Amino acid sequence: MNWKPYAKSIIGGLVAGLTALGTALTDNQVTTSEWVGVAIAALAALGIVYAVPNKPA
């Protein structure tokens, strides 16, 4: 499988998820609702970045 067309969206989703997780860890624990927030942030970023086309060469 060629993953290059999806790399931008994967990295965007990963960064958003890790950022949300870092924010959730400020009190040294992650609750269920914070995990849901992390998942929503990662999936939303993944979908939004995937929907934006790359700049033509």
mmCIF entry with sequence, helices, sheets and N, C-alpha, C, O atoms, coordinates in Angstrom:
data_MODEL
# 
_entry.id   MODEL 
# 
_entity.id                         1 
_entity.type                       polymer 
_entity.pdbx_number_of_molecules   1 
# 
_entity_poly.entity_id                      1 
_entity_poly.type                           'polypeptide(L)' 
_entity_poly.nstd_linkage                   no 
_entity_poly.nstd_monomer                   no 
_entity_poly.pdbx_seq_one_letter_code       MNWKPYAKSIIGGLVAGLTALGTALTDNQVTTSEWVGVAIAALAALGIVYAVPNKPA 
_entity_poly.pdbx_seq_one_letter_code_can   MNWKPYAKSIIGGLVAGLTALGTALTDNQVTTSEWVGVAIAALAALGIVYAVPNKPA 
_entity_poly.pdbx_strand_id                 A 
# 
loop_
_entity_poly_seq.entity_id 
_entity_poly_seq.num 
_entity_poly_seq.mon_id 
_entity_poly_seq.hetero 
1 1  MET n 
1 2  ASN n 
1 3  TRP n 
1 4  LYS n 
1 5  PRO n 
1 6  TYR n 
1 7  ALA n 
1 8  LYS n 
1 9  SER n 
1 10 ILE n 
1 11 ILE n 
1 12 GLY n 
1 13 GLY n 
1 14 LEU n 
1 15 VAL n 
1 16 ALA n 
1 17 GLY n 
1 18 LEU n 
1 19 THR n 
1 20 ALA n 
1 21 LEU n 
1 22 GLY n 
1 23 THR n 
1 24 ALA n 
1 25 LEU n 
1 26 THR n 
1 27 ASP n 
1 28 ASN n 
1 29 GLN n 
1 30 VAL n 
1 31 THR n 
1 32 THR n 
1 33 SER n 
1 34 GLU n 
1 35 TRP n 
1 36 VAL n 
1 37 GLY n 
1 38 VAL n 
1 39 ALA n 
1 40 ILE n 
1 41 ALA n 
1 42 ALA n 
1 43 LEU n 
1 44 ALA n 
1 45 ALA n 
1 46 LEU n 
1 47 GLY n 
1 48 ILE n 
1 49 VAL n 
1 50 TYR n 
1 51 ALA n 
1 52 VAL n 
1 53 PRO n 
1 54 ASN n 
1 55 LYS n 
1 56 PRO n 
1 57 ALA n 
# 
_struct_asym.id          A 
_struct_asym.entity_id   1 
# 
loop_
_struct_conf.conf_type_id 
_struct_conf.id 
_struct_conf.pdbx_PDB_helix_id 
_struct_conf.beg_label_comp_id 
_struct_conf.beg_label_asym_id 
_struct_conf.beg_label_seq_id 
_struct_conf.pdbx_beg_PDB_ins_code 
_struct_conf.end_label_comp_id 
_struct_conf.end_label_asym_id 
_struct_conf.end_label_seq_id 
_struct_conf.pdbx_end_PDB_ins_code 
_struct_conf.beg_auth_comp_id 
_struct_conf.beg_auth_asym_id 
_struct_conf.beg_auth_seq_id 
_struct_conf.end_auth_comp_id 
_struct_conf.end_auth_asym_id 
_struct_conf.end_auth_seq_id 
_struct_conf.pdbx_PDB_helix_class 
_struct_conf.details 
_struct_conf.pdbx_PDB_helix_length 
HELX_P HELX_P1 AA1 LYS A 4  ? TYR A 6  ? LYS A 4  TYR A 6  5 ? 3  
HELX_P HELX_P2 AA2 ALA A 7  ? ALA A 24 ? ALA A 7  ALA A 24 1 ? 18 
HELX_P HELX_P3 AA3 LEU A 25 ? ASP A 27 ? LEU A 25 ASP A 27 5 ? 3  
HELX_P HELX_P4 AA4 THR A 32 ? ALA A 51 ? THR A 32 ALA A 51 1 ? 20 
# 
_struct_conf_type.id          HELX_P 
_struct_conf_type.criteria    ? 
_struct_conf_type.reference   ? 
# 
loop_
_atom_site.group_PDB 
_atom_site.id 
_atom_site.type_symbol 
_atom_site.label_atom_id 
_atom_site.label_alt_id 
_atom_site.label_comp_id 
_atom_site.label_asym_id 
_atom_site.label_entity_id 
_atom_site.label_seq_id 
_atom_site.pdbx_PDB_ins_code 
_atom_site.Cartn_x 
_atom_site.Cartn_y 
_atom_site.Cartn_z 
_atom_site.occupancy 
_atom_site.B_iso_or_equiv 
_atom_site.pdbx_formal_charge 
_atom_site.auth_seq_id 
_atom_site.auth_comp_id 
_atom_site.auth_asym_id 
_atom_site.auth_atom_id 
_atom_site.pdbx_PDB_model_num 
ATOM 1   N N  . MET A 1 1  ? 0.847   -1.187 0.000  1.00 0.00 ? 1  MET A N  1 
ATOM 2   C CA . MET A 1 1  ? 0.000   0.000  0.000  1.00 0.00 ? 1  MET A CA 1 
ATOM 3   C C  . MET A 1 1  ? 0.887   1.243  0.000  1.00 0.00 ? 1  MET A C  1 
ATOM 4   O O  . MET A 1 1  ? 1.875   1.317  0.730  1.00 0.00 ? 1  MET A O  1 
ATOM 5   N N  . ASN A 1 2  ? 0.523   2.195  -0.814 1.00 0.00 ? 2  ASN A N  1 
ATOM 6   C CA . ASN A 1 2  ? 1.243   3.456  -0.883 1.00 0.00 ? 2  ASN A CA 1 
ATOM 7   C C  . ASN A 1 2  ? 0.628   4.430  0.123  1.00 0.00 ? 2  ASN A C  1 
ATOM 8   O O  . ASN A 1 2  ? -0.510  4.866  -0.046 1.00 0.00 ? 2  ASN A O  1 
ATOM 9   N N  . TRP A 1 3  ? 1.378   4.764  1.160  1.00 0.00 ? 3  TRP A N  1 
ATOM 10  C CA . TRP A 1 3  ? 0.858   5.611  2.233  1.00 0.00 ? 3  TRP A CA 1 
ATOM 11  C C  . TRP A 1 3  ? 1.127   7.084  2.010  1.00 0.00 ? 3  TRP A C  1 
ATOM 12  O O  . TRP A 1 3  ? 0.623   7.914  2.766  1.00 0.00 ? 3  TRP A O  1 
ATOM 13  N N  . LYS A 1 4  ? 1.912   7.442  0.987  1.00 0.00 ? 4  LYS A N  1 
ATOM 14  C CA . LYS A 1 4  ? 2.276   8.840  0.772  1.00 0.00 ? 4  LYS A CA 1 
ATOM 15  C C  . LYS A 1 4  ? 1.080   9.778  0.602  1.00 0.00 ? 4  LYS A C  1 
ATOM 16  O O  . LYS A 1 4  ? 1.122   10.886 1.137  1.00 0.00 ? 4  LYS A O  1 
ATOM 17  N N  . PRO A 1 5  ? 0.021   9.400  -0.107 1.00 0.00 ? 5  PRO A N  1 
ATOM 18  C CA . PRO A 1 5  ? -1.112  10.324 -0.231 1.00 0.00 ? 5  PRO A CA 1 
ATOM 19  C C  . PRO A 1 5  ? -1.820  10.596 1.104  1.00 0.00 ? 5  PRO A C  1 
ATOM 20  O O  . PRO A 1 5  ? -2.526  11.595 1.238  1.00 0.00 ? 5  PRO A O  1 
ATOM 21  N N  . TYR A 1 6  ? -1.635  9.725  2.069  1.00 0.00 ? 6  TYR A N  1 
ATOM 22  C CA . TYR A 1 6  ? -2.321  9.862  3.339  1.00 0.00 ? 6  TYR A CA 1 
ATOM 23  C C  . TYR A 1 6  ? -1.424  10.402 4.450  1.00 0.00 ? 6  TYR A C  1 
ATOM 24  O O  . TYR A 1 6  ? -1.896  10.624 5.565  1.00 0.00 ? 6  TYR A O  1 
ATOM 25  N N  . ALA A 1 7  ? -0.150  10.614 4.169  1.00 0.00 ? 7  ALA A N  1 
ATOM 26  C CA . ALA A 1 7  ? 0.806   11.001 5.205  1.00 0.00 ? 7  ALA A CA 1 
ATOM 27  C C  . ALA A 1 7  ? 0.429   12.321 5.866  1.00 0.00 ? 7  ALA A C  1 
ATOM 28  O O  . ALA A 1 7  ? 0.523   12.446 7.087  1.00 0.00 ? 7  ALA A O  1 
ATOM 29  N N  . LYS A 1 8  ? 0.007   13.303 5.083  1.00 0.00 ? 8  LYS A N  1 
ATOM 30  C CA . LYS A 1 8  ? -0.340  14.616 5.632  1.00 0.00 ? 8  LYS A CA 1 
ATOM 31  C C  . LYS A 1 8  ? -1.481  14.499 6.635  1.00 0.00 ? 8  LYS A C  1 
ATOM 32  O O  . LYS A 1 8  ? -1.418  15.102 7.706  1.00 0.00 ? 8  LYS A O  1 
ATOM 33  N N  . SER A 1 9  ? -2.509  13.746 6.315  1.00 0.00 ? 9  SER A N  1 
ATOM 34  C CA . SER A 1 9  ? -3.644  13.627 7.219  1.00 0.00 ? 9  SER A CA 1 
ATOM 35  C C  . SER A 1 9  ? -3.301  12.778 8.446  1.00 0.00 ? 9  SER A C  1 
ATOM 36  O O  . SER A 1 9  ? -3.793  13.051 9.541  1.00 0.00 ? 9  SER A O  1 
ATOM 37  N N  . ILE A 1 10 ? -2.467  11.757 8.274  1.00 0.00 ? 10 ILE A N  1 
ATOM 38  C CA . ILE A 1 10 ? -2.070  10.934 9.415  1.00 0.00 ? 10 ILE A CA 1 
ATOM 39  C C  . ILE A 1 10 ? -1.266  11.754 10.413 1.00 0.00 ? 10 ILE A C  1 
ATOM 40  O O  . ILE A 1 10 ? -1.503  11.684 11.619 1.00 0.00 ? 10 ILE A O  1 
ATOM 41  N N  . ILE A 1 11 ? -0.316  12.530 9.909  1.00 0.00 ? 11 ILE A N  1 
ATOM 42  C CA . ILE A 1 11 ? 0.498   13.365 10.791 1.00 0.00 ? 11 ILE A CA 1 
ATOM 43  C C  . ILE A 1 11 ? -0.370  14.429 11.464 1.00 0.00 ? 11 ILE A C  1 
ATOM 44  O O  . ILE A 1 11 ? -0.200  14.705 12.651 1.00 0.00 ? 11 ILE A O  1 
ATOM 45  N N  . GLY A 1 12 ? -1.286  15.019 10.726 1.00 0.00 ? 12 GLY A N  1 
ATOM 46  C CA . GLY A 1 12 ? -2.186  16.020 11.313 1.00 0.00 ? 12 GLY A CA 1 
ATOM 47  C C  . GLY A 1 12 ? -3.042  15.439 12.425 1.00 0.00 ? 12 GLY A C  1 
ATOM 48  O O  . GLY A 1 12 ? -3.202  16.059 13.476 1.00 0.00 ? 12 GLY A O  1 
ATOM 49  N N  . GLY A 1 13 ? -3.593  14.253 12.199 1.00 0.00 ? 13 GLY A N  1 
ATOM 50  C CA . GLY A 1 13 ? -4.391  13.599 13.231 1.00 0.00 ? 13 GLY A CA 1 
ATOM 51  C C  . GLY A 1 13 ? -3.570  13.207 14.437 1.00 0.00 ? 13 GLY A C  1 
ATOM 52  O O  . GLY A 1 13 ? -4.026  13.324 15.574 1.00 0.00 ? 13 GLY A O  1 
ATOM 53  N N  . LEU A 1 14 ? -2.354  12.739 14.189 1.00 0.00 ? 14 LEU A N  1 
ATOM 54  C CA . LEU A 1 14 ? -1.467  12.353 15.280 1.00 0.00 ? 14 LEU A CA 1 
ATOM 55  C C  . LEU A 1 14 ? -1.079  13.555 16.135 1.00 0.00 ? 14 LEU A C  1 
ATOM 56  O O  . LEU A 1 14 ? -1.096  13.481 17.363 1.00 0.00 ? 14 LEU A O  1 
ATOM 57  N N  . VAL A 1 15 ? -0.733  14.649 15.491 1.00 0.00 ? 15 VAL A N  1 
ATOM 58  C CA . VAL A 1 15 ? -0.351  15.855 16.235 1.00 0.00 ? 15 VAL A CA 1 
ATOM 59  C C  . VAL A 1 15 ? -1.526  16.385 17.047 1.00 0.00 ? 15 VAL A C  1 
ATOM 60  O O  . VAL A 1 15 ? -1.348  16.767 18.203 1.00 0.00 ? 15 VAL A O  1 
ATOM 61  N N  . ALA A 1 16 ? -2.710  16.415 16.471 1.00 0.00 ? 16 ALA A N  1 
ATOM 62  C CA . ALA A 1 16 ? -3.881  16.901 17.205 1.00 0.00 ? 16 ALA A CA 1 
ATOM 63  C C  . ALA A 1 16 ? -4.205  15.994 18.388 1.00 0.00 ? 16 ALA A C  1 
ATOM 64  O O  . ALA A 1 16 ? -4.520  16.479 19.474 1.00 0.00 ? 16 ALA A O  1 
ATOM 65  N N  . GLY A 1 17 ? -4.130  14.693 18.184 1.00 0.00 ? 17 GLY A N  1 
ATOM 66  C CA . GLY A 1 17 ? -4.399  13.758 19.272 1.00 0.00 ? 17 GLY A CA 1 
ATOM 67  C C  . GLY A 1 17 ? -3.384  13.871 20.395 1.00 0.00 ? 17 GLY A C  1 
ATOM 68  O O  . GLY A 1 17 ? -3.750  13.854 21.570 1.00 0.00 ? 17 GLY A O  1 
ATOM 69  N N  . LEU A 1 18 ? -2.109  13.988 20.041 1.00 0.00 ? 18 LEU A N  1 
ATOM 70  C CA . LEU A 1 18 ? -1.075  14.124 21.067 1.00 0.00 ? 18 LEU A CA 1 
ATOM 71  C C  . LEU A 1 18 ? -1.171  15.453 21.801 1.00 0.00 ? 18 LEU A C  1 
ATOM 72  O O  . LEU A 1 18 ? -0.893  15.523 22.998 1.00 0.00 ? 18 LEU A O  1 
ATOM 73  N N  . THR A 1 19 ? -1.558  16.498 21.099 1.00 0.00 ? 19 THR A N  1 
ATOM 74  C CA . THR A 1 19 ? -1.753  17.795 21.750 1.00 0.00 ? 19 THR A CA 1 
ATOM 75  C C  . THR A 1 19 ? -2.902  17.728 22.748 1.00 0.00 ? 19 THR A C  1 
ATOM 76  O O  . THR A 1 19 ? -2.790  18.233 23.865 1.00 0.00 ? 19 THR A O  1 
ATOM 77  N N  . ALA A 1 20 ? -3.998  17.108 22.349 1.00 0.00 ? 20 ALA A N  1 
ATOM 78  C CA . ALA A 1 20 ? -5.131  16.953 23.262 1.00 0.00 ? 20 ALA A CA 1 
ATOM 79  C C  . ALA A 1 20 ? -4.757  16.074 24.449 1.00 0.00 ? 20 ALA A C  1 
ATOM 80  O O  . ALA A 1 20 ? -5.185  16.332 25.574 1.00 0.00 ? 20 ALA A O  1 
ATOM 81  N N  . LEU A 1 21 ? -3.969  15.046 24.206 1.00 0.00 ? 21 LEU A N  1 
ATOM 82  C CA . LEU A 1 21 ? -3.526  14.170 25.291 1.00 0.00 ? 21 LEU A CA 1 
ATOM 83  C C  . LEU A 1 21 ? -2.599  14.917 26.253 1.00 0.00 ? 21 LEU A C  1 
ATOM 84  O O  . LEU A 1 21 ? -2.691  14.744 27.468 1.00 0.00 ? 21 LEU A O  1 
ATOM 85  N N  . GLY A 1 22 ? -1.725  15.730 25.715 1.00 0.00 ? 22 GLY A N  1 
ATOM 86  C CA . GLY A 1 22 ? -0.855  16.541 26.571 1.00 0.00 ? 22 GLY A CA 1 
ATOM 87  C C  . GLY A 1 22 ? -1.640  17.490 27.450 1.00 0.00 ? 22 GLY A C  1 
ATOM 88  O O  . GLY A 1 22 ? -1.295  17.696 28.614 1.00 0.00 ? 22 GLY A O  1 
ATOM 89  N N  . THR A 1 23 ? -2.689  18.066 26.902 1.00 0.00 ? 23 THR A N  1 
ATOM 90  C CA . THR A 1 23 ? -3.542  18.944 27.695 1.00 0.00 ? 23 THR A CA 1 
ATOM 91  C C  . THR A 1 23 ? -4.288  18.151 28.759 1.00 0.00 ? 23 THR A C  1 
ATOM 92  O O  . THR A 1 23 ? -4.446  18.624 29.885 1.00 0.00 ? 23 THR A O  1 
ATOM 93  N N  . ALA A 1 24 ? -4.742  16.964 28.420 1.00 0.00 ? 24 ALA A N  1 
ATOM 94  C CA . ALA A 1 24 ? -5.478  16.136 29.379 1.00 0.00 ? 24 ALA A CA 1 
ATOM 95  C C  . ALA A 1 24 ? -4.583  15.647 30.510 1.00 0.00 ? 24 ALA A C  1 
ATOM 96  O O  . ALA A 1 24 ? -5.073  15.360 31.602 1.00 0.00 ? 24 ALA A O  1 
ATOM 97  N N  . LEU A 1 25 ? -3.290  15.549 30.268 1.00 0.00 ? 25 LEU A N  1 
ATOM 98  C CA . LEU A 1 25 ? -2.369  15.035 31.277 1.00 0.00 ? 25 LEU A CA 1 
ATOM 99  C C  . LEU A 1 25 ? -1.851  16.097 32.253 1.00 0.00 ? 25 LEU A C  1 
ATOM 100 O O  . LEU A 1 25 ? -0.967  15.809 33.061 1.00 0.00 ? 25 LEU A O  1 
ATOM 101 N N  . THR A 1 26 ? -2.381  17.307 32.190 1.00 0.00 ? 26 THR A N  1 
ATOM 102 C CA . THR A 1 26 ? -1.885  18.355 33.081 1.00 0.00 ? 26 THR A CA 1 
ATOM 103 C C  . THR A 1 26 ? -2.109  18.029 34.551 1.00 0.00 ? 26 THR A C  1 
ATOM 104 O O  . THR A 1 26 ? -1.366  18.510 35.408 1.00 0.00 ? 26 THR A O  1 
ATOM 105 N N  . ASP A 1 27 ? -3.111  17.227 34.856 1.00 0.00 ? 27 ASP A N  1 
ATOM 106 C CA . ASP A 1 27 ? -3.363  16.837 36.255 1.00 0.00 ? 27 ASP A CA 1 
ATOM 107 C C  . ASP A 1 27 ? -2.896  15.404 36.536 1.00 0.00 ? 27 ASP A C  1 
ATOM 108 O O  . ASP A 1 27 ? -3.302  14.799 37.528 1.00 0.00 ? 27 ASP A O  1 
ATOM 109 N N  . ASN A 1 28 ? -2.045  14.867 35.663 1.00 0.00 ? 28 ASN A N  1 
ATOM 110 C CA . ASN A 1 28 ? -1.437  13.533 35.801 1.00 0.00 ? 28 ASN A CA 1 
ATOM 111 C C  . ASN A 1 28 ? -2.422  12.372 35.756 1.00 0.00 ? 28 ASN A C  1 
ATOM 112 O O  . ASN A 1 28 ? -2.111  11.281 36.234 1.00 0.00 ? 28 ASN A O  1 
ATOM 113 N N  . GLN A 1 29 ? -3.583  12.587 35.198 1.00 0.00 ? 29 GLN A N  1 
ATOM 114 C CA . GLN A 1 29 ? -4.527  11.494 34.964 1.00 0.00 ? 29 GLN A CA 1 
ATOM 115 C C  . GLN A 1 29 ? -5.435  11.871 33.812 1.00 0.00 ? 29 GLN A C  1 
ATOM 116 O O  . GLN A 1 29 ? -5.688  13.049 33.561 1.00 0.00 ? 29 GLN A O  1 
ATOM 117 N N  . VAL A 1 30 ? -5.923  10.856 33.114 1.00 0.00 ? 30 VAL A N  1 
ATOM 118 C CA . VAL A 1 30 ? -6.806  11.081 31.976 1.00 0.00 ? 30 VAL A CA 1 
ATOM 119 C C  . VAL A 1 30 ? -8.125  10.371 32.247 1.00 0.00 ? 30 VAL A C  1 
ATOM 120 O O  . VAL A 1 30 ? -8.163  9.151  32.406 1.00 0.00 ? 30 VAL A O  1 
ATOM 121 N N  . THR A 1 31 ? -9.200  11.141 32.298 1.00 0.00 ? 31 THR A N  1 
ATOM 122 C CA . THR A 1 31 ? -10.523 10.575 32.552 1.00 0.00 ? 31 THR A CA 1 
ATOM 123 C C  . THR A 1 31 ? -11.117 10.055 31.242 1.00 0.00 ? 31 THR A C  1 
ATOM 124 O O  . THR A 1 31 ? -10.573 10.278 30.160 1.00 0.00 ? 31 THR A O  1 
ATOM 125 N N  . THR A 1 32 ? -12.223 9.370  31.367 1.00 0.00 ? 32 THR A N  1 
ATOM 126 C CA . THR A 1 32 ? -12.897 8.830  30.187 1.00 0.00 ? 32 THR A CA 1 
ATOM 127 C C  . THR A 1 32 ? -13.330 9.944  29.238 1.00 0.00 ? 32 THR A C  1 
ATOM 128 O O  . THR A 1 32 ? -13.180 9.817  28.022 1.00 0.00 ? 32 THR A O  1 
ATOM 129 N N  . SER A 1 33 ? -13.860 11.020 29.778 1.00 0.00 ? 33 SER A N  1 
ATOM 130 C CA . SER A 1 33 ? -14.300 12.120 28.908 1.00 0.00 ? 33 SER A CA 1 
ATOM 131 C C  . SER A 1 33 ? -13.109 12.787 28.221 1.00 0.00 ? 33 SER A C  1 
ATOM 132 O O  . SER A 1 33 ? -13.240 13.281 27.101 1.00 0.00 ? 33 SER A O  1 
ATOM 133 N N  . GLU A 1 34 ? -11.948 12.805 28.883 1.00 0.00 ? 34 GLU A N  1 
ATOM 134 C CA . GLU A 1 34 ? -10.755 13.354 28.240 1.00 0.00 ? 34 GLU A CA 1 
ATOM 135 C C  . GLU A 1 34 ? -10.269 12.442 27.117 1.00 0.00 ? 34 GLU A C  1 
ATOM 136 O O  . GLU A 1 34 ? -9.804  12.927 26.086 1.00 0.00 ? 34 GLU A O  1 
ATOM 137 N N  . TRP A 1 35 ? -10.370 11.133 27.305 1.00 0.00 ? 35 TRP A N  1 
ATOM 138 C CA . TRP A 1 35 ? -10.015 10.200 26.230 1.00 0.00 ? 35 TRP A CA 1 
ATOM 139 C C  . TRP A 1 35 ? -10.930 10.393 25.025 1.00 0.00 ? 35 TRP A C  1 
ATOM 140 O O  . TRP A 1 35 ? -10.488 10.319 23.878 1.00 0.00 ? 35 TRP A O  1 
ATOM 141 N N  . VAL A 1 36 ? -12.207 10.641 25.298 1.00 0.00 ? 36 VAL A N  1 
ATOM 142 C CA . VAL A 1 36 ? -13.144 10.899 24.201 1.00 0.00 ? 36 VAL A CA 1 
ATOM 143 C C  . VAL A 1 36 ? -12.740 12.175 23.469 1.00 0.00 ? 36 VAL A C  1 
ATOM 144 O O  . VAL A 1 36 ? -12.795 12.230 22.240 1.00 0.00 ? 36 VAL A O  1 
ATOM 145 N N  . GLY A 1 37 ? -12.338 13.195 24.213 1.00 0.00 ? 37 GLY A N  1 
ATOM 146 C CA . GLY A 1 37 ? -11.876 14.434 23.603 1.00 0.00 ? 37 GLY A CA 1 
ATOM 147 C C  . GLY A 1 37 ? -10.632 14.240 22.751 1.00 0.00 ? 37 GLY A C  1 
ATOM 148 O O  . GLY A 1 37 ? -10.504 14.840 21.684 1.00 0.00 ? 37 GLY A O  1 
ATOM 149 N N  . VAL A 1 38 ? -9.720  13.403 23.221 1.00 0.00 ? 38 VAL A N  1 
ATOM 150 C CA . VAL A 1 38 ? -8.509  13.089 22.452 1.00 0.00 ? 38 VAL A CA 1 
ATOM 151 C C  . VAL A 1 38 ? -8.891  12.396 21.147 1.00 0.00 ? 38 VAL A C  1 
ATOM 152 O O  . VAL A 1 38 ? -8.377  12.743 20.084 1.00 0.00 ? 38 VAL A O  1 
ATOM 153 N N  . ALA A 1 39 ? -9.782  11.429 21.227 1.00 0.00 ? 39 ALA A N  1 
ATOM 154 C CA . ALA A 1 39 ? -10.209 10.701 20.027 1.00 0.00 ? 39 ALA A CA 1 
ATOM 155 C C  . ALA A 1 39 ? -10.919 11.622 19.040 1.00 0.00 ? 39 ALA A C  1 
ATOM 156 O O  . ALA A 1 39 ? -10.678 11.544 17.836 1.00 0.00 ? 39 ALA A O  1 
ATOM 157 N N  . ILE A 1 40 ? -11.785 12.484 19.538 1.00 0.00 ? 40 ILE A N  1 
ATOM 158 C CA . ILE A 1 40 ? -12.508 13.410 18.660 1.00 0.00 ? 40 ILE A CA 1 
ATOM 159 C C  . ILE A 1 40 ? -11.537 14.368 17.988 1.00 0.00 ? 40 ILE A C  1 
ATOM 160 O O  . ILE A 1 40 ? -11.661 14.639 16.794 1.00 0.00 ? 40 ILE A O  1 
ATOM 161 N N  . ALA A 1 41 ? -10.574 14.884 18.741 1.00 0.00 ? 41 ALA A N  1 
ATOM 162 C CA . ALA A 1 41 ? -9.593  15.807 18.162 1.00 0.00 ? 41 ALA A CA 1 
ATOM 163 C C  . ALA A 1 41 ? -8.783  15.126 17.073 1.00 0.00 ? 41 ALA A C  1 
ATOM 164 O O  . ALA A 1 41 ? -8.565  15.698 16.005 1.00 0.00 ? 41 ALA A O  1 
ATOM 165 N N  . ALA A 1 42 ? -8.338  13.911 17.340 1.00 0.00 ? 42 ALA A N  1 
ATOM 166 C CA . ALA A 1 42 ? -7.517  13.190 16.362 1.00 0.00 ? 42 ALA A CA 1 
ATOM 167 C C  . ALA A 1 42 ? -8.325  12.862 15.099 1.00 0.00 ? 42 ALA A C  1 
ATOM 168 O O  . ALA A 1 42 ? -7.845  13.067 13.985 1.00 0.00 ? 42 ALA A O  1 
ATOM 169 N N  . LEU A 1 43 ? -9.529  12.360 15.273 1.00 0.00 ? 43 LEU A N  1 
ATOM 170 C CA . LEU A 1 43 ? -10.351 11.988 14.119 1.00 0.00 ? 43 LEU A CA 1 
ATOM 171 C C  . LEU A 1 43 ? -10.803 13.203 13.323 1.00 0.00 ? 43 LEU A C  1 
ATOM 172 O O  . LEU A 1 43 ? -10.855 13.159 12.094 1.00 0.00 ? 43 LEU A O  1 
ATOM 173 N N  . ALA A 1 44 ? -11.130 14.289 14.019 1.00 0.00 ? 44 ALA A N  1 
ATOM 174 C CA . ALA A 1 44 ? -11.547 15.505 13.319 1.00 0.00 ? 44 ALA A CA 1 
ATOM 175 C C  . ALA A 1 44 ? -10.392 16.065 12.496 1.00 0.00 ? 44 ALA A C  1 
ATOM 176 O O  . ALA A 1 44 ? -10.575 16.433 11.336 1.00 0.00 ? 44 ALA A O  1 
ATOM 177 N N  . ALA A 1 45 ? -9.213  16.129 13.089 1.00 0.00 ? 45 ALA A N  1 
ATOM 178 C CA . ALA A 1 45 ? -8.057  16.636 12.349 1.00 0.00 ? 45 ALA A CA 1 
ATOM 179 C C  . ALA A 1 45 ? -7.726  15.726 11.174 1.00 0.00 ? 45 ALA A C  1 
ATOM 180 O O  . ALA A 1 45 ? -7.396  16.204 10.088 1.00 0.00 ? 45 ALA A O  1 
ATOM 181 N N  . LEU A 1 46 ? -7.813  14.429 11.386 1.00 0.00 ? 46 LEU A N  1 
ATOM 182 C CA . LEU A 1 46 ? -7.544  13.473 10.320 1.00 0.00 ? 46 LEU A CA 1 
ATOM 183 C C  . LEU A 1 46 ? -8.473  13.720 9.133  1.00 0.00 ? 46 LEU A C  1 
ATOM 184 O O  . LEU A 1 46 ? -8.026  13.784 7.988  1.00 0.00 ? 46 LEU A O  1 
ATOM 185 N N  . GLY A 1 47 ? -9.753  13.856 9.413  1.00 0.00 ? 47 GLY A N  1 
ATOM 186 C CA . GLY A 1 47 ? -10.735 14.072 8.343  1.00 0.00 ? 47 GLY A CA 1 
ATOM 187 C C  . GLY A 1 47 ? -10.618 15.426 7.683  1.00 0.00 ? 47 GLY A C  1 
ATOM 188 O O  . GLY A 1 47 ? -10.759 15.538 6.465  1.00 0.00 ? 47 GLY A O  1 
ATOM 189 N N  . ILE A 1 48 ? -10.360 16.465 8.476  1.00 0.00 ? 48 ILE A N  1 
ATOM 190 C CA . ILE A 1 48 ? -10.274 17.818 7.908  1.00 0.00 ? 48 ILE A CA 1 
ATOM 191 C C  . ILE A 1 48 ? -9.034  17.955 7.039  1.00 0.00 ? 48 ILE A C  1 
ATOM 192 O O  . ILE A 1 48 ? -9.107  18.496 5.935  1.00 0.00 ? 48 ILE A O  1 
ATOM 193 N N  . VAL A 1 49 ? -7.900  17.474 7.525  1.00 0.00 ? 49 VAL A N  1 
ATOM 194 C CA . VAL A 1 49 ? -6.674  17.574 6.731  1.00 0.00 ? 49 VAL A CA 1 
ATOM 195 C C  . VAL A 1 49 ? -6.780  16.706 5.486  1.00 0.00 ? 49 VAL A C  1 
ATOM 196 O O  . VAL A 1 49 ? -6.278  17.092 4.431  1.00 0.00 ? 49 VAL A O  1 
ATOM 197 N N  . TYR A 1 50 ? -7.410  15.560 5.579  1.00 0.00 ? 50 TYR A N  1 
ATOM 198 C CA . TYR A 1 50 ? -7.580  14.695 4.410  1.00 0.00 ? 50 TYR A CA 1 
ATOM 199 C C  . TYR A 1 50 ? -8.447  15.373 3.342  1.00 0.00 ? 50 TYR A C  1 
ATOM 200 O O  . TYR A 1 50 ? -8.224  15.179 2.146  1.00 0.00 ? 50 TYR A O  1 
ATOM 201 N N  . ALA A 1 51 ? -9.416  16.151 3.766  1.00 0.00 ? 51 ALA A N  1 
ATOM 202 C CA . ALA A 1 51 ? -10.343 16.783 2.829  1.00 0.00 ? 51 ALA A CA 1 
ATOM 203 C C  . ALA A 1 51 ? -9.714  17.930 2.058  1.00 0.00 ? 51 ALA A C  1 
ATOM 204 O O  . ALA A 1 51 ? -10.186 18.268 0.972  1.00 0.00 ? 51 ALA A O  1 
ATOM 205 N N  . VAL A 1 52 ? -8.656  18.540 2.595  1.00 0.00 ? 52 VAL A N  1 
ATOM 206 C CA . VAL A 1 52 ? -8.015  19.660 1.937  1.00 0.00 ? 52 VAL A CA 1 
ATOM 207 C C  . VAL A 1 52 ? -7.020  19.113 0.912  1.00 0.00 ? 52 VAL A C  1 
ATOM 208 O O  . VAL A 1 52 ? -6.116  18.358 1.269  1.00 0.00 ? 52 VAL A O  1 
ATOM 209 N N  . PRO A 1 53 ? -7.179  19.488 -0.355 1.00 0.00 ? 53 PRO A N  1 
ATOM 210 C CA . PRO A 1 53 ? -6.271  18.954 -1.374 1.00 0.00 ? 53 PRO A CA 1 
ATOM 211 C C  . PRO A 1 53 ? -4.865  19.555 -1.258 1.00 0.00 ? 53 PRO A C  1 
ATOM 212 O O  . PRO A 1 53 ? -4.688  20.671 -0.770 1.00 0.00 ? 53 PRO A O  1 
ATOM 213 N N  . ASN A 1 54 ? -3.883  18.796 -1.713 1.00 0.00 ? 54 ASN A N  1 
ATOM 214 C CA . ASN A 1 54 ? -2.514  19.299 -1.754 1.00 0.00 ? 54 ASN A CA 1 
ATOM 215 C C  . ASN A 1 54 ? -2.371  20.368 -2.829 1.00 0.00 ? 54 ASN A C  1 
ATOM 216 O O  . ASN A 1 54 ? -3.114  20.380 -3.810 1.00 0.00 ? 54 ASN A O  1 
ATOM 217 N N  . LYS A 1 55 ? -1.417  21.254 -2.638 1.00 0.00 ? 55 LYS A N  1 
ATOM 218 C CA . LYS A 1 55 ? -1.154  22.302 -3.608 1.00 0.00 ? 55 LYS A CA 1 
ATOM 219 C C  . LYS A 1 55 ? -0.580  21.662 -4.875 1.00 0.00 ? 55 LYS A C  1 
ATOM 220 O O  . LYS A 1 55 ? 0.321   20.828 -4.791 1.00 0.00 ? 55 LYS A O  1 
ATOM 221 N N  . PRO A 1 56 ? -1.096  22.046 -6.049 1.00 0.00 ? 56 PRO A N  1 
ATOM 222 C CA . PRO A 1 56 ? -0.568  21.463 -7.287 1.00 0.00 ? 56 PRO A CA 1 
ATOM 223 C C  . PRO A 1 56 ? 0.922   21.789 -7.464 1.00 0.00 ? 56 PRO A C  1 
ATOM 224 O O  . PRO A 1 56 ? 1.386   22.859 -7.069 1.00 0.00 ? 56 PRO A O  1 
ATOM 225 N N  . ALA A 1 57 ? 1.636   20.877 -8.044 1.00 0.00 ? 57 ALA A N  1 
ATOM 226 C CA . ALA A 1 57 ? 3.084   21.068 -8.228 1.00 0.00 ? 57 ALA A CA 1 
ATOM 227 C C  . ALA A 1 57 ? 3.415   22.123 -9.251 1.00 0.00 ? 57 ALA A C  1 
ATOM 228 O O  . ALA A 1 57 ? 4.590   22.388 -9.507 1.00 0.00 ? 57 ALA A O  1 
# 
